[in-house]
């Protein structure tokens, strides 16, 4: 089945009579000739390509500092465009990149770039929103703090954020939150404007607030109720990462942008400053707010592939990666019982990373809606990054097709080396 290429569904419907209700009428006042992209419509399908590359123009952002001495990325180019994928709807890699609205695509094999491609207007220096790949970045911050003894994954969440004792997160451990088994009431239905994920987005400033919405992400978290016991079936909840980010900030007594800068971005040798969007209280949007360049995200992938190391420096404890790649049996069982099993069969979710079985060991993934991906297959030495502008937030056909194609690339490159 070919991926859907057309969708009409409003992500946000401004309240009648609000300032945002008639925002498009002000387009004639502006010098721009294109339709107005605003806080009210930036996630609409026809706007995502532009908005994902201009987040700082839509909402406040904090800087995540790069490194004045960036990590070199050697190159040994290999023409992958004509490589067959065995997909009917995208028979070659080039077809796949077109069919999956690719903005940037980079593949490394044993630390060398073999292909690097951009779709205009994106260029090498463009920062692109990575959506929930941000979750895996925050996980690495948590791993770094755990390695320094500042964070205990088995501790109750309220040890670090006492306010959580008064909401649905009472009694949940940091581990429950890391593995998205918190059991709180939270729907991730992106196309339902009244789902919890959309109310949270309005609260945190990703859309105009409606009357009654909390002001800020942390106040919204404190309104969440428990739905079921902790430690049960895996259920993807973005709010869990926002709680994790809050825990990290309290454990380290520092803001998330600074934690990512000092503990991840500078140590991996990122060349450009990244950014993270902020809520009305100047809190980083931990679950999906990071924007970065394609190459710097590849540097992040290289660190993951090296089990948290960059050269001689252990940025994230190797055990943090190992317990994610080879988790306890109940982690796999929790995933098998979830709605994700039919799509990522045999997979699991641990430490804010996704995993699927590979030919010779697990494939580790950092994923974001609308087609953001970091793909790490240690057995073939592949690190790949794909930044995209899918019309739909989720598209299993495009996701699984991309994973399959990257596995094919790994097999070919491994056989050539």
N, C-alpha and C positions, 0 to 999 in steps of 0.2 A: 504494500500500500504506500502510495506517495504521501509525503507530508502535506498537511493543510497549508495552503498559501493565502487564504483569505479568512478574515475574522472581523466581525463587528460586535464589540461589546464594550460599553463604557466602564472604565476602571473607577471613575469617580463622577458622581452626579452632584454638582453643587446645590446646596439648599436654595429653594426659591427665595428671591429677595436678598440673597447675600451678595457681597461684592464680587464673588467669583461666578455668579449666575450668568452674567452678561460680559464676561471678561473678553470674549472675542470681538466685541464691538469696538474695542480700543485699538485694534490692529491698524486702522488708517493713520493713527497718530505716530506710528513707528516708521523708521527708515527701512526696516526689513520688508522684503517683498514676499517672503515665505509665510505660510500660515503661522500664527502665533503659538509658540510652545510655552506653556506656563505650568505652574505647580498643579493646576487642575487637570492637565491632559498629557503630561510628559510620558506617561506609561501607555498611552494609546498606541496601537500597532503601527500607525503611520508616523509616529514621532520617535520611536525608541532608538533608531539609528542615530539621530541627531542628539537626543537627550543623553544617551549613555556616554557620549563624548563631550558633554558640556555640563556636567552636574554642578560645577561650582557657580554656574550662571542661574541655577534654579533654586538653590538653597545654600545655607552657610556650610562651609567645610573647614576642617582643620588639616594642617600640613603634617604628613608623615615624612620625616627627613630621610633623604638618600645618603650616599657615601661619596666623599670627594675622591676616593680611590676605588672606583667600581670594579667589580669582578670581571675580568676579560671573558668574552664568549667567542672562542675560536670557531672557525667555520670550515666546513667541507661539504659543499653543496651537492645535492643529489636531486635529479628531476623526478619528483613524485607525482606530477600532475596526471600523467597517463597511466599510473598504476591502477590496476583493476581492483575494485572493491567487492565484487560479487553481489552488489545491490542493484535490483532492477531499476529503481528510481534514480540512482546515481552510480552508473557503472564505473566511473573513474574517480580518483581523488579530486580532480578539478571539478567534475560534476557535483560531487558532494559539497565542496566549498561553496559553490553557487547556490545549490538547493537548500543549504542550511544558513543562508544570510550571514556569511562569514565576514567579519570586519578585520580580524587579524588572525594569523595562523603561523605557528612556529613549532618546528620539530627538532629536537636534539637527539643525537645518538652517541652514547658514551661521551657526553659533555661537549659535543661539537654540533653547531647548527647545520642541519642539512637542508632546511627550507625555511624561509621567512617571507610571508606575503601579507599585503595590506590591500583593503578595498577602499578607494577614496570615499570620503575625505580623510580617513584615518591614515596616519603616517607613523613613523617609528617613535616620535616624541609624544604622540597623543595619549592622554590618560583616558581609559575606558572603564566604565563601571563594571565591576566583576560580580555584583550581586552576592550570592551566598558562598562564593569562594572566600569571601570575607570571614565566614565562619571558621574555615580551616586556618586562616591567619590568626584569628583570636585564639583558636586551640593551641597554636604554637606558642603564643604568649603565655597561656595557662601552663603549658609544659615547661617553659623556661622558669616560670615562678615556682612550679613544683620542684624543679631541679635545684633551685636555690633554697628550698625549705620554706618558702613563703605561702605555699598553697598545698593543702592536703586533699587529693581527689575523693577520699573516703569520708571527709568531714561533712557535717550538715551545712547546708548553704547559709543558714542564719548565723553560723559562727562568724562569717565575714560580713554579711548584710543582715543585722538583727531585725530590720524592718520586714524581712520576708516571713518572719514567724506569724505575721498577721494576715497572710494571704494563702493562696493555694500551694505555694512552695514550702510551707511549713513542713518540716520533717524530711524534705528531699535532700539528697546528698549532692555534692558537686559531681560525683560520678553519674548519678541519674541524669543530671543536666548535660554533661558531656556527651552521653550516649542517647540523648533524647528519649528517655524513659521516665520522664518526670510525672506523667499522669495528670497534668493540669488540663483544664478545659481551654482548648485553643484549636481553631480550625484554620487550616492553611489553604482554604478554597479561594484562589486568586481571582476567579471570575465572579465571585459573590461579593458585591460591594458592602454587605453587612457582616461578612465573616470577621472573626477576630483579627486576622492578619491585616485586613483593610482598616478596621477601627484603630489598630495599633499604628498603622502607617499615618493615619490622620493625626493621631496624638503626637507622633514623633516628627511631624512636619514634612512627610513625603507627599502629603495632599492637604488641601485646606481643611481646617477643623470644622466639624459640625457642632451644634449646640450639645453640650453634655459630654463631649469627648475630653478625656483627661489632657492636661497640658504637659506634654513630655512623656518620654518612654518609661522612665522609672515610675512615675505616678500611675501609668497604665498597668505596669507589672503588678503593682500593689492592689489592683482591682480584680486580678485573676483568681478564679476559684479552682479547687481540686475537682477532678472528674473521676479518677480511679486511683488505686494504690500505686505507689512508686515501684519502679523496677520491673514493670510488666512489658507488654508488647511495644516495640519500637513504633513511634509515631512522630513524623517530622513536624517540629514546632520551632519556628524561627524565634519565638520568644525565649526559648531555652538558651539560645546563644546570647540574647540581650541580658539575661540573668547572669550567664557566665562572664560576660564583659564587666558587669557591675561587680561581681565577686573579684575579678582580677584587679579592678581599679581600687577596691577597698583593701585587698591583700597587699598591694604594692604602694598604696597611697599616691597614685599617679593616674593621669588621664590616659585613655586608651591610645590616642594618637602618639603620645610620648612613649608609651610602652611598646607599641609596634616599631617606632623609630629606633629605640635603644636596644631592644631585644631581638628584633627580626630584620628590619629593613636595612639598617646600617651594617649589621654583621653579614648579611648575605651579599653585600656589595652592590646594592641597588644603585643605579646610575641617576635616576630621576627621583625627585620628591613625589610621593604618592599623596592622596587626599582621602579623607573620610568625611561623609556628610554628618551634620550635627542637628540635634533636635532643638526645640525652642529654649531648652535649658542649657544648651551648649554641650550636650552629651553625645558622644560618638554613636552612630548607628552600627552596633557591633554585628548585627546579623547580615548586613548586605551593603554597607555604605562605602566600601573602599573603591577608589578608582586608581588605576596604575597603568603603566605601559606594558606592552606585550613582552618585551625583553626582561623587564624586572620581574614579571610574573614567572618567566622561565627560570630566572635565578632562584626564585622561591621554590619552584619545582625541583631544581637541582639539589637544593638543601634537603628536601623531602626524600629524594632518591638516595641520598647519602646518609640516610637514617639520622637526619638532624645536624649533620656536620657540614662545615665549609672549610675545606683544607684541614688544618690541625685544630680548628676551633669547633667545639661542640655547642652549637647554637641552641638546639633543643635536645634534651636527653634522648639517647638512642632507645632507652626503655619506653619512652613515650610513643615512639614510632612502632616499636616491636609489639607492645601490648595492643596496638591498633591493628597491625597486620596479622597478628596471631592471637586473637582474643579468647576469653573463656567461652565455653560452649553455649552458655545462656545468651550471649550476644547474638550469635547466629540464630538461635531459636527464637529470640525476640523479633528478628528481622523476618524469619520464615513465616511467622504468624501475622505479618503486616501486609498492607495493601501494596507494598513495593516488591514483594517476592515475585509476582508474575513478570515483572519487567526486568529486574536485576536478579535473576534466578541464581540462588546459591550465594548471594552477596550478604553484606552486613554493614552496620554503621557503628563507628567507634571513634571517640575523641574528635568528633566533628568532621570526620572523613568518611567517604563512601568506599566500599570495596566490592570487587567482583572477581570471580575465579579467572585466572589466566592459564596459559599452557604449562607454566612451571613456576607457580607461586601466584599470590594475589596481585591484582591491579589496583592501585590506590588512586582515588579520584577526589578532587575538590570541584564541586558543581554549583552553578548558579543558574537561576531561571533565565529564560530567553537565550540560552545557549552558551553560557560561560563554563569553561572547563580547564582544569589542570589534570593531565593524565600521566601517571608514573608506572612504568612496567620495568621493574628492576631486572627481570630475567633477560630482557632484550636490550637493556640500556636506553630505553626510550623515555624522554620527557617531552611532552607536547602541551601546548597551550592554544586554546581556541577561544576567541572573543567574538560574539555574534549579536544579531539583532532579530531573533525569531519574533514573529508576530504574536504567537501564543507564549505565555510563561512556560508552560510545560508541553513538550511534544515528544512522546516516547519513540516515535519513528526516527526522528532526527537524532535524539540522544543515543539510541542503540546503534543506529547506523554509523555515527561518528566513532563510538567505541569500537565497533567492528572494524572500521577502516583503519583506525590507529593500531589495532592488533595486527592487521595485514601489513601495515607499514613496518612494524617492529619485526615481523618474520622475514620480510624481504631484506631490510637493512642488516639484520643479524646474519642472514645467509651470505650477504655480500662482503661482510667484514672478515 
